[in-house]
Amino acid sequence: MQESQNVEWKEIWKDDYLKWICGFANASGGKIYIGKNDKGEIIGLSDSKKLLEDIPNKIQNHLGILCDVVLHSENEKQYIEIIVKPYEVPISYHGKYYYRSGSTKQELKGNVLNDFLLKKAGKTWDDIIEPKAKLEDIDIKAIETFKESAFNNKRMPYIKNEENTKVILDNLLLVENNHLKRAAVLLFGKKPNRFYINAFVKIGRFGKTSDELLFQEIIEGNIFELADKTLDILDKKFLIAKISYEGLHRVEKWEYPYKAIRETIINAIVHRDYMGAPIQISVYDDKIIVWNEGVLPDDLTIEDLKRQHSSRPHNPIVASAFFKGGLIEAWGRGTVKIINECIKAGLPEPLIENAFGGIQVTLFKNQLDKSKLIELGLNNRQISAVEYLKENLKISNSEYQKLNSISKATATRDLTELVDKYKLLKRHGEVGVGTVYVLIGS
């Protein structure tokens, strides 16, 4: 047996280990072995009989729970096993709550503690009644927009003819004992930030570093509006659209895949901690970063987000309304869709990470920065060709030869690698003299 998330080895007993027992009880349970060193080797106890009596009493007196405390003997050495089961109610030690996460014991504070206590009570933050909210705080136009979307997406086809706002809210589980829940205010409130001051999105345009803020924008409104409003502001003020023509028709192409940005923003809206900081979007020359406060469930990792996974939204009432309104297409596939849309557009895989007490998603504009090209393994000739293509849009084999003063065979080999191995270029035109190469996504 190895020391792990559910196992601890201790050479001697200390009353401070009651905190560890508290952490196990609040998480998924675990075992503490007294009389083993940090390698799991039995070193024995000189006071095992006394501990066998003292430890259960201290657990019950200080934590109010019962644990199995078992004395074991091996090779004439004794050690004690404390078996802690998980408790459905929150357990505290001297008024403080501890939680076992990974191989560490954490004291829960602030918003994390609030979420923990709600979870133990079978509630989530968005499922709590907002006592200050009245039906007059609900925006009827927002309700009508939702009705149309829910009908068109066939998620709630019966809602089209429903005129009673309270019935609609009740069908969406947004009312309890004739009181509005927090989710109702966020989804349909006229001014949600009157109730939750940080219920907005902040966008900043930066220069080369995060210290160089060029300008910023604040987007407010109910969270059904936030995604579209944010996308509109990004389009008009923060991102540059590439313009081309198909016949006589003007075509504008986003710097990033539209669906990837939209899904990233919706994910942040649905999963954020609304008692924490606002959603923050940082736009740079070569990337866009979307951050929202909140943490993943204990048994869900960043790697899990890169494949289809179970959906456990931080705000399930909000997520359900987004699904019924057609803003979410499938459960547990949002992050997968973000990744796939970027790869399909010839961009690097987005970076998803835990950062600053929240989840941060970084979308990269391209993978053509010189540092990235070197990291990929391109040779100097290939890097020169990519730089040439940024300005000239296309290159032929003969132009590649001239650019790098090399033979046709070397040029062919280099260009083939750029197409097949590095997937940075694609071929256009007939094979042979008429073939030209362009950057993927251009």
Helices and strands as residue ranges (DSSP letters): E 7-10, G 15-17, H 18-26, E 30-34, H 48-63, E 68-74, E 77-84, E 92-93, E 96-101, E 104-107, H 110-120, G 125-127, G 135-137, H 140-152, G 157-161, H 165-171, E 175-176, E 179-180, H 182-188, G 192-194, E 201-206, E 213-219, H 223-233, I 234-238, E 242-246, E 249-253, H 258-271, E 279-283, E 287-293, G 303-306, H 316-324, H 334-344, E 351-355, E 358-364, H 370-376, H 380-392, E 394-396, H 397-404, H 408-416, I 417-421, E 425-428, E 436-439
